[in-house]
Amino acid sequence: MYNIKAVSKILDMPTVTIRAWENRYQAITPERNESGHRVYTEENLKDLKWLKKQVQENGINIGQAVKLLRDKKENKTVSLPGWSSAQSFDMQIAELFEAVEELDSAKCELLLDLYFSQFPYRMVLQSIVVPLMNKVGQAWEEGVFHVVNEHMISNLVQQRIMKLLNVFPVSADLPKVMAFCPEGEEHQLGLLMFTVYLRERRYPVYYIGANTPLEGLGELIREKGIEIVALSVSEKMVESEMNYFLKTLQTHNPQLKIIIGGMGVKESKKLRKRWYITPSESNWEDALQDVIQ
């Protein structure tokens, strides 16, 4: 028998995640000792390890993974959801777009809940959320949508992704990362996607978010022992302003590594050559390794 701290250490999972899976999804049913404290069996550990693998390696949400585990225990045929690049999500995107158009936040939440329960989270983010946000952004630029429409769905998506980040354990052996958008920059979807990518790989990430002022940031980075900063800039910045921003951070932290993404720095040859990463996940690992080395 194991207590929750032992389980957390063995499986490299935060205790808060174990409790959430147990209480919210009934993933396992631990026993109680004479003092009334939870104790976990070998079978509990085996089940948690299996669930963790489905969530982290196969991209399945925990609710769906629990259902698969129950089917597996009942000797039912278990078919893990596959990733099909040819699969069309036009219907899901259209449904969400209509809800955004109607400013129906309840329906948006309901649809997001549905899609995350039906498909692996990576599929939802890349094949539904990103195309949807591009479509919403275009509608705003064309004057079809008010900025309120964009803010509503952006906030709902952000809340959903922030919940997702709490699922992944972190490794104390990996460098600490701080992710943020500079002051005046409000668009953070790309940064959130990259943060998910990092957390999947157990990087400890301090997610600060949009519109982060420079004042005091260098001191905070030093105080927290941050080794890498990840920035997203969708609005075009004057190169001299961006250079000043980065130089100020590195003045306080000479060994600080920097990763920048977003359309705002795409045209800067100097920044692209040194720190820029493309929106495509296919080059993220190479870029990350280049920064670490």
SVG drawing of the C-alpha trace seen along z (x, -y; Angstrom):
<svg xmlns="http://www.w3.org/2000/svg" viewBox="-27 -51 53 61">
<polyline fill="none" stroke="black" stroke-width="0.4" points="0.0,0.0 1.2,-3.5 0.1,-7.0 -0.5,-9.7 2.9,-11.3 4.6,-8.0 2.3,-7.5 3.1,-11.1 6.9,-10.3 6.7,-6.9 4.6,-8.1 6.0,-11.6 2.6,-13.1 1.4,-16.1 -0.8,-15.1 -3.4,-17.6 -3.7,-15.8 -4.1,-12.4 -6.9,-13.8 -8.6,-15.5 -8.6,-12.3 -9.9,-10.3 -12.6,-12.7 -13.7,-14.3 -13.4,-11.3 -13.5,-8.3 -10.4,-7.1 -9.4,-4.9 -10.9,-4.0 -8.2,-3.9 -8.8,-2.1 -8.8,-3.8 -6.5,-2.8 -7.5,-2.8 -6.9,-6.5 -9.2,-7.2 -6.4,-8.2 -6.3,-7.1 -3.9,-4.3 -3.2,-3.1 -2.8,0.5 -0.5,1.8 -3.5,2.0 -4.2,-1.7 -0.7,-2.6 -0.9,-0.4 -4.2,-2.2 -2.8,-5.6 0.3,-4.8 -1.9,-3.6 -4.1,-6.7 -1.0,-9.0 0.3,-7.4 -2.9,-7.9 -3.1,-11.5 0.5,-12.5 1.6,-10.2 -1.7,-9.6 -3.3,-13.0 -6.5,-11.6 -8.4,-13.7 -8.6,-12.1 -12.4,-11.6 -12.1,-9.6 -9.0,-7.7 -11.0,-6.6 -13.8,-5.2 -11.2,-3.3 -9.7,-1.9 -13.1,-0.7 -13.8,0.9 -10.3,2.6 -11.1,4.0 -14.4,5.4 -12.6,7.1 -14.2,4.9 -12.4,4.0 -10.4,0.8 -9.7,-1.4 -7.6,-4.4 -8.6,-7.5 -6.4,-7.9 -5.1,-11.1 -6.2,-11.5 -4.8,-14.5 -7.4,-14.0 -10.3,-14.2 -12.4,-17.2 -13.6,-19.4 -15.5,-21.9 -18.8,-21.1 -17.3,-21.6 -15.6,-24.9 -18.9,-26.1 -20.9,-25.2 -18.5,-27.1 -18.3,-30.1 -22.1,-30.4 -22.1,-30.4 -19.4,-33.1 -21.4,-35.1 -24.4,-34.9 -22.3,-35.8 -23.6,-32.6 -20.8,-31.8 -22.8,-28.9 -23.1,-27.2 -19.4,-27.8 -18.5,-26.1 -20.8,-23.2 -19.3,-22.7 -15.7,-22.9 -16.6,-20.4 -18.1,-18.1 -15.1,-18.3 -12.5,-17.7 -14.5,-14.7 -14.7,-13.3 -11.2,-13.9 -7.6,-14.0 -6.8,-17.5 -4.0,-18.0 -6.5,-17.4 -9.0,-19.8 -6.4,-22.5 -4.7,-22.2 -7.7,-21.2 -10.6,-23.1 -9.4,-25.9 -6.7,-27.3 -8.7,-27.4 -11.7,-28.8 -9.6,-31.7 -8.2,-32.5 -11.7,-32.7 -12.9,-34.8 -9.9,-37.2 -10.7,-37.5 -14.4,-38.3 -13.2,-41.0 -10.9,-42.6 -13.7,-42.6 -16.0,-44.3 -18.4,-41.3 -17.6,-40.7 -17.2,-43.2 -14.1,-42.9 -16.4,-41.5 -16.9,-38.4 -13.2,-37.8 -12.6,-38.5 -15.4,-36.1 -14.1,-33.0 -10.4,-33.9 -11.1,-33.9 -13.0,-30.6 -10.2,-29.0 -7.6,-30.4 -9.5,-29.1 -9.7,-25.6 -6.0,-25.5 -5.0,-26.7 -6.9,-23.8 -5.1,-21.4 -1.7,-22.7 -2.4,-21.4 -2.6,-17.8 1.1,-17.5 3.8,-16.9 7.0,-18.9 10.7,-17.9 13.0,-19.7 15.9,-18.7 14.7,-20.8 15.3,-24.5 12.5,-26.9 10.7,-28.8 8.7,-32.0 6.1,-32.6 4.6,-36.0 3.6,-38.6 5.2,-42.0 3.3,-45.1 0.6,-46.1 0.4,-42.5 -3.0,-40.9 -2.9,-37.8 -1.7,-34.8 -3.1,-31.7 0.2,-30.8 2.0,-31.2 -0.5,-29.0 0.0,-26.3 3.7,-26.5 3.3,-26.3 1.2,-23.1 4.0,-21.7 6.5,-22.5 4.4,-21.2 3.9,-17.9 7.6,-17.6 7.7,-18.3 9.2,-21.8 8.3,-23.9 6.6,-27.0 5.6,-30.2 2.8,-31.4 2.4,-35.2 0.2,-35.8 -0.6,-39.0 0.4,-42.6 3.4,-42.1 5.2,-45.3 9.0,-45.4 9.4,-47.1 10.5,-44.7 10.5,-41.7 14.2,-41.2 14.4,-41.1 11.5,-38.6 13.2,-36.4 16.4,-36.3 14.4,-35.8 12.6,-32.7 15.7,-31.2 14.3,-31.4 16.6,-30.1 14.4,-30.5 11.8,-33.1 9.3,-32.4 7.6,-35.5 4.8,-35.9 4.5,-39.0 1.6,-39.1 1.6,-42.9 4.6,-44.2 7.1,-45.8 9.9,-48.3 13.1,-46.3 14.8,-48.8 12.1,-48.5 12.3,-44.7 16.1,-44.8 15.8,-47.2 13.3,-44.9 15.5,-41.8 18.7,-43.6 17.1,-44.9 16.1,-41.3 19.5,-40.0 21.3,-42.8 19.7,-41.4 20.2,-37.8 23.2,-37.4 22.7,-33.7 19.0,-34.0 17.9,-32.1 15.2,-33.6 12.5,-32.1 10.3,-34.4 7.2,-33.5 4.5,-35.4 3.9,-37.4 5.2,-40.5 8.8,-39.5 8.5,-37.5 9.9,-40.3 12.9,-41.0 15.9,-39.1 18.0,-39.7 15.4,-38.4 14.5,-35.5 18.1,-34.4 18.7,-34.4 15.5,-33.4 12.4,-33.1 10.4,-29.9 7.7,-29.2 4.0,-28.6 4.5,-25.0 5.1,-22.5 7.3,-20.5 10.3,-22.7 9.7,-23.4 11.8,-20.6 14.9,-21.5 14.5,-25.2 14.2,-24.2 17.3,-22.0 19.2,-24.8 18.3,-27.2 19.2,-24.8 22.6,-23.8"/>
</svg>
